[in-house]
Amino acid sequence: MYHICLVFIIIEKSMMKNKLDIKIEDFPFHHKLKTRWRDLDAFRHVNNATFLTYIEDARILFFKRWGINLKEKSLIVASVKIDYVSQLLHPSNIIIAQKVSRIGTKSFDIFSAIFNEEDSGLVCISTVTSVCYDFIKEKTVPVFNEIKKDLKE
């Protein structure tokens, strides 16, 4: 029974790869990182929880572009969704590609894809929903103009 389930998982992953026609050129923003030995799990590949850290590192650079100041012009992560497409081994050079993919009234989405730099292979995709927030007034605020501008580019 276990082997049958594993076969279905492998087939599903293969189908997912073929359906995802995501290329690094689809993204205006790229951030390069190297995997670290500490990123590995017991199976000797990069642990799935580590990918969120990679995505966060790249997302922080977006914050700098937008003049986020962690006071009246800040952001709160409301949701994170991640789909794993292929395994990542260490050592690897990776590229985290990102773009603003949706803008609401007070929230927006950053769509990210992690690629293995060696073969441009897609490793995972993620959507992070962030809410614009004023920590001084302790309330949500409309999406900042700098973020709206990034969607148009």
Phi, psi and omega in degrees: 000317181300317181296324179295315179299318180297319178299316179297321179296316180296316179297317180298317179296318179298318178294322180297317179301316182292326180287331182275105178257063184255125181240153181300331180292346180286353188240133180280344186239129180231140177226126183262141176218163173244139176293155180241154180303324182292347179283349185282154174248188183297339180270004175068025169236168183296127182296141184299328180292335182293330181300326178296326177292318177301314181296321178296317179303315179291321182297325179298327177292327172300315181304318180295321178300328186266000179070031178295133185240003177066017175236261181277347180235082186227179181223148175235132175283124182259331185202145175225128174234135181223137175241125180269129185254317179212160182285149179239127180258162178249138001274145176215148170261131183235158175237124174262116180255138185218155173202154172285125185247343179206142174230128175254202180287313182235358181228165179206163179246141169249120177266128182236150173222136176255128180243145171280120185297329184300316184234008183059020180289138179285128181259314178199164174231155183209148170236124178246123176263125179241149179244133176285135189217143175251107182286338178288314179272351180055053178205159176288154180225162178300154179303134182294145182301325180298325179288318177300321180296322179296328179293324182288333183280000000 
